[in-house]
Amino acid sequence: MESASQDINLNSPNKGLLSDAMTDVPVDSVASGRTSVPEGLTLAEEEELRSELAKVEEEIGTLRQVLAAKERHCGELKRKLGLTPLDGLKQNLSKSWHDVQVSNAYVKTSEKLGEWNDKVTQSDFYKKTQETLSQAGQKTSAALSNVGSVISRKLGDMRNSATFKSFEDRVGTIKSRVVGSRENSTDGLHSPSGAGDKPPQDNAPF
């Protein structure tokens, strides 16, 4: 029986597969499966760094879970207080602007702009330009004032002229005629009809 089983195993179609597979895998491939040690590190140092990396990654995962829980709790508190996402956005923008104002870059930029402004306003070119604009404004105001005075004087002269007075007299005459004609027509309407056709009767005794 034993010899028969050995014959069956020898004649099996799977004969030699396991041994061939083991012989086909080179010994170096097993060693190459591990990451090579960086230069300047010993095997013990590498193991220590890998252990520390694993701990840091674990701490990061824990902190993420804690942060997510804190954010959920924060959202619940805001919901109970009636705060909307818009309120949170306003607070974030206000805080961001405050952070910008107190930042070193903003402070330095403001100081630099102040220095430039002082230099510009104290420069001779700026002073001359300001004086020129001031003089131009004064001349313009004086010219406009003179134009107004001339127009007023011309209107006064025109009203005192003979032509304008003659025109006023004509207008007054026309107005008087129009008013008089209206009064006459009104009196005619109120008089009794036919009164002018019959002569008055003489009631004197014979």
ChimeraX attribute file (.defattr): number of C-alpha atoms within 10 A of each C-alpha:
attribute: neighborCount
match mode: 1-to-1
recipient: residues
	/A:1	6
	/A:2	7
	/A:3	8
	/A:4	9
	/A:5	10
	/A:6	11
	/A:7	11
	/A:8	11
	/A:9	12
	/A:10	12
	/A:11	10
	/A:12	10
	/A:13	9
	/A:14	9
	/A:15	11
	/A:16	11
	/A:17	10
	/A:18	10
	/A:19	9
	/A:20	10
	/A:21	9
	/A:22	11
	/A:23	10
	/A:24	9
	/A:25	10
	/A:26	9
	/A:27	10
	/A:28	8
	/A:29	9
	/A:30	9
	/A:31	10
	/A:32	9
	/A:33	8
	/A:34	8
	/A:35	7
	/A:36	10
	/A:37	12
	/A:38	9
	/A:39	6
	/A:40	6
	/A:41	11
	/A:42	11
	/A:43	11
	/A:44	9
	/A:45	12
	/A:46	14
	/A:47	13
	/A:48	11
	/A:49	13
	/A:50	12
	/A:51	11
	/A:52	12
	/A:53	12
	/A:54	11
	/A:55	12
	/A:56	12
	/A:57	11
	/A:58	12
	/A:59	12
	/A:60	12
	/A:61	12
	/A:62	12
	/A:63	12
	/A:64	12
	/A:65	12
	/A:66	12
	/A:67	12
	/A:68	12
	/A:69	12
	/A:70	12
	/A:71	12
	/A:72	12
	/A:73	12
	/A:74	12
	/A:75	15
	/A:76	12
	/A:77	12
	/A:78	15
	/A:79	12
	/A:80	9
	/A:81	9
	/A:82	10
	/A:83	12
	/A:84	11
	/A:85	12
	/A:86	9
	/A:87	12
	/A:88	12
	/A:89	11
	/A:90	11
	/A:91	12
	/A:92	12
	/A:93	12
	/A:94	12
	/A:95	12
	/A:96	11
	/A:97	12
	/A:98	11
	/A:99	12
	/A:100	13
	/A:101	13
	/A:102	10
	/A:103	11
	/A:104	11
	/A:105	11
	/A:106	13
	/A:107	13
	/A:108	11
	/A:109	11
	/A:110	13
	/A:111	12
	/A:112	12
	/A:113	12
	/A:114	12
	/A:115	11
	/A:116	12
	/A:117	12
	/A:118	11
	/A:119	12
	/A:120	13
	/A:121	12
	/A:122	11
	/A:123	11
	/A:124	11
	/A:125	11
	/A:126	13
	/A:127	13
	/A:128	11
	/A:129	11
	/A:130	13
	/A:131	12
	/A:132	12
	/A:133	12
	/A:134	12
	/A:135	12
	/A:136	12
	/A:137	12
	/A:138	12
	/A:139	12
	/A:140	12
	/A:141	12
	/A:142	12
	/A:143	12
	/A:144	12
	/A:145	11
	/A:146	12
	/A:147	12
	/A:148	12
	/A:149	12
	/A:150	12
	/A:151	11
	/A:152	12
	/A:153	12
	/A:154	12
	/A:155	12
	/A:156	11
	/A:157	12
	/A:158	13
	/A:159	13
	/A:160	11
	/A:161	11
	/A:162	11
	/A:163	11
	/A:164	13
	/A:165	13
	/A:166	11
	/A:167	11
	/A:168	13
	/A:169	12
	/A:170	12
	/A:171	12
	/A:172	12
	/A:173	12
	/A:174	12
	/A:175	11
	/A:176	12
	/A:177	12
	/A:178	11
	/A:179	11
	/A:180	12
	/A:181	10
	/A:182	11
	/A:183	11
	/A:184	10
	/A:185	10
	/A:186	11
	/A:187	9
	/A:188	10
	/A:189	9
	/A:190	8
	/A:191	10
	/A:192	8
	/A:193	9
	/A:194	7
	/A:195	9
	/A:196	9
	/A:197	7
	/A:198	7
	/A:199	7
	/A:200	8
	/A:201	6
	/A:202	6
	/A:203	6
	/A:204	5
	/A:205	4
	/A:206	3
